[in-house]
Each structure stands twice: as C-alpha cells, then as structure tokens.
Amino acid sequence: MDFILPLSIMAFLKIFLTYRLLFMAYGHLKNKDLKLSQFRLYEGDFPDKLWSARYQFQNMFEVPILFYLLCVLHIIFDNYSELDITLAWGFVFFRVLHFFTRLQNQRDLNIRTRTFTFILSLICLTIGWVNLILNSFFA
C-alpha cells in the first residue's frame, strides 16, 4: 500500500494532461485555427501551447513508465525499505514540480528549472532501481 498514493498521483497527472490536450485541441478546432486532418500526423503549423501540451503528454510515457514498473515490482515482491518509499515520493515530488514548470509557456521558460527537476527525479528513479537490484540479489 505504500506505493499506491505515489502511483495514483502520477496517474492523475497523466489523466489531467490527457484531458488538457484534448480540450486544447478541441478549442483550436472549434475556433477553426486547425483542421482535424492535421492531427493525423501532426502536420502543419500548431500553436506553441498545443505543441508544448503534446510534448508534456508524451513525456509522461517516457521516464515515468520506469517508475510505474519499479513500484509494481516492489509491490509484487514485497521487497522494499523506507528508502524505496522515500525515493518514490522524491520522484513524484520532482515530477510534480516538473509538471507545473511544463504548464508554463515554454518559449519564455528558463530551461534550467525544468532540466533540474527532471534530473532530480531521474536520480531518485536511478537510486530506486539500483536499490531494488541490490536488495534482490544481495539481501
């Protein structure tokens, strides 16, 4: 149960981003800024905010997948410590910061903040995987 809340937070971030992308796309279609056919292969010009929303949506299918897998493995094998729970929360904390940073206009954004929060979340994830391996083979 220790990993259910961090997993749920990440899931709700993803769900929010999905709805956000859909509503933004619908708004541009309704205003006739875009044609539905452009969405087949994302051809033509798209507003910056829509591109940014799409990249943020895609980003949640990249590194977070490894987080989901790590948490599920901890749950299945019941092979975790307080450090693993702390690392999971650290990952979620930095991903939430990254999430709010990505909601801003990316053209005006200081890229260092976004990169820093991403790297810190990646460090939490890396240590979590190393700890899983160490606990599985050397415990």
MODELLER restraints for C-alpha pairs under 7 A, 6 or more apart:
rsr = mdl.restraints
at = mdl.atoms
rsr.add(forms.Gaussian(group=physical.xy_distance, feature=features.Distance(at['CA:2:A'], at['CA:85:A']), mean=6.76, stdev=0.5))
rsr.add(forms.Gaussian(group=physical.xy_distance, feature=features.Distance(at['CA:3:A'], at['CA:71:A']), mean=6.18, stdev=0.5))
rsr.add(forms.Gaussian(group=physical.xy_distance, feature=features.Distance(at['CA:3:A'], at['CA:85:A']), mean=6.96, stdev=0.5))
rsr.add(forms.Gaussian(group=physical.xy_distance, feature=features.Distance(at['CA:6:A'], at['CA:88:A']), mean=6.74, stdev=0.5))
rsr.add(forms.Gaussian(group=physical.xy_distance, feature=features.Distance(at['CA:6:A'], at['CA:89:A']), mean=6.20, stdev=0.5))
rsr.add(forms.Gaussian(group=physical.xy_distance, feature=features.Distance(at['CA:6:A'], at['CA:92:A']), mean=6.29, stdev=0.5))
rsr.add(forms.Gaussian(group=physical.xy_distance, feature=features.Distance(at['CA:7:A'], at['CA:68:A']), mean=6.74, stdev=0.5))
rsr.add(forms.Gaussian(group=physical.xy_distance, feature=features.Distance(at['CA:10:A'], at['CA:92:A']), mean=6.84, stdev=0.5))
rsr.add(forms.Gaussian(group=physical.xy_distance, feature=features.Distance(at['CA:14:A'], at['CA:60:A']), mean=6.48, stdev=0.5))
rsr.add(forms.Gaussian(group=physical.xy_distance, feature=features.Distance(at['CA:17:A'], at['CA:57:A']), mean=5.72, stdev=0.5))
rsr.add(forms.Gaussian(group=physical.xy_distance, feature=features.Distance(at['CA:18:A'], at['CA:57:A']), mean=6.59, stdev=0.5))
rsr.add(forms.Gaussian(group=physical.xy_distance, feature=features.Distance(at['CA:21:A'], at['CA:53:A']), mean=5.94, stdev=0.5))
rsr.add(forms.Gaussian(group=physical.xy_distance, feature=features.Distance(at['CA:21:A'], at['CA:54:A']), mean=6.53, stdev=0.5))
rsr.add(forms.Gaussian(group=physical.xy_distance, feature=features.Distance(at['CA:24:A'], at['CA:50:A']), mean=6.67, stdev=0.5))
rsr.add(forms.Gaussian(group=physical.xy_distance, feature=features.Distance(at['CA:28:A'], at['CA:34:A']), mean=5.76, stdev=0.5))
rsr.add(forms.Gaussian(group=physical.xy_distance, feature=features.Distance(at['CA:29:A'], at['CA:35:A']), mean=6.15, stdev=0.5))
rsr.add(forms.Gaussian(group=physical.xy_distance, feature=features.Distance(at['CA:29:A'], at['CA:36:A']), mean=6.78, stdev=0.5))
rsr.add(forms.Gaussian(group=physical.xy_distance, feature=features.Distance(at['CA:38:A'], at['CA:44:A']), mean=6.44, stdev=0.5))
rsr.add(forms.Gaussian(group=physical.xy_distance, feature=features.Distance(at['CA:49:A'], at['CA:105:A']), mean=6.69, stdev=0.5))
rsr.add(forms.Gaussian(group=physical.xy_distance, feature=features.Distance(at['CA:52:A'], at['CA:106:A']), mean=6.76, stdev=0.5))
rsr.add(forms.Gaussian(group=physical.xy_distance, feature=features.Distance(at['CA:56:A'], at['CA:102:A']), mean=6.69, stdev=0.5))
rsr.add(forms.Gaussian(group=physical.xy_distance, feature=features.Distance(at['CA:67:A'], at['CA:125:A']), mean=6.54, stdev=0.5))
rsr.add(forms.Gaussian(group=physical.xy_distance, feature=features.Distance(at['CA:70:A'], at['CA:129:A']), mean=6.87, stdev=0.5))
rsr.add(forms.Gaussian(group=physical.xy_distance, feature=features.Distance(at['CA:74:A'], at['CA:80:A']), mean=5.88, stdev=0.5))
rsr.add(forms.Gaussian(group=physical.xy_distance, feature=features.Distance(at['CA:84:A'], at['CA:128:A']), mean=5.94, stdev=0.5))
rsr.add(forms.Gaussian(group=physical.xy_distance, feature=features.Distance(at['CA:87:A'], at['CA:124:A']), mean=5.23, stdev=0.5))
rsr.add(forms.Gaussian(group=physical.xy_distance, feature=features.Distance(at['CA:87:A'], at['CA:125:A']), mean=6.98, stdev=0.5))
rsr.add(forms.Gaussian(group=physical.xy_distance, feature=features.Distance(at['CA:87:A'], at['CA:128:A']), mean=6.18, stdev=0.5))
rsr.add(forms.Gaussian(group=physical.xy_distance, feature=features.Distance(at['CA:90:A'], at['CA:121:A']), mean=6.77, stdev=0.5))
rsr.add(forms.Gaussian(group=physical.xy_distance, feature=features.Distance(at['CA:90:A'], at['CA:124:A']), mean=6.20, stdev=0.5))
rsr.add(forms.Gaussian(group=physical.xy_distance, feature=features.Distance(at['CA:91:A'], at['CA:121:A']), mean=4.50, stdev=0.5))
rsr.add(forms.Gaussian(group=physical.xy_distance, feature=features.Distance(at['CA:91:A'], at['CA:124:A']), mean=5.49, stdev=0.5))
rsr.add(forms.Gaussian(group=physical.xy_distance, feature=features.Distance(at['CA:91:A'], at['CA:125:A']), mean=6.36, stdev=0.5))
rsr.add(forms.Gaussian(group=physical.xy_distance, feature=features.Distance(at['CA:94:A'], at['CA:117:A']), mean=5.35, stdev=0.5))
rsr.add(forms.Gaussian(group=physical.xy_distance, feature=features.Distance(at['CA:94:A'], at['CA:118:A']), mean=6.89, stdev=0.5))
rsr.add(forms.Gaussian(group=physical.xy_distance, feature=features.Distance(at['CA:94:A'], at['CA:120:A']), mean=6.49, stdev=0.5))
rsr.add(forms.Gaussian(group=physical.xy_distance, feature=features.Distance(at['CA:94:A'], at['CA:121:A']), mean=5.18, stdev=0.5))
rsr.add(forms.Gaussian(group=physical.xy_distance, feature=features.Distance(at['CA:95:A'], at['CA:117:A']), mean=6.96, stdev=0.5))
rsr.add(forms.Gaussian(group=physical.xy_distance, feature=features.Distance(at['CA:95:A'], at['CA:118:A']), mean=6.85, stdev=0.5))
rsr.add(forms.Gaussian(group=physical.xy_distance, feature=features.Distance(at['CA:95:A'], at['CA:121:A']), mean=6.20, stdev=0.5))
rsr.add(forms.Gaussian(group=physical.xy_distance, feature=features.Distance(at['CA:97:A'], at['CA:117:A']), mean=6.58, stdev=0.5))
rsr.add(forms.Gaussian(group=physical.xy_distance, feature=features.Distance(at['CA:98:A'], at['CA:114:A']), mean=5.75, stdev=0.5))
rsr.add(forms.Gaussian(group=physical.xy_distance, feature=features.Distance(at['CA:98:A'], at['CA:117:A']), mean=5.56, stdev=0.5))
rsr.add(forms.Gaussian(group=physical.xy_distance, feature=features.Distance(at['CA:98:A'], at['CA:118:A']), mean=6.32, stdev=0.5))
rsr.add(forms.Gaussian(group=physical.xy_distance, feature=features.Distance(at['CA:101:A'], at['CA:114:A']), mean=6.08, stdev=0.5))
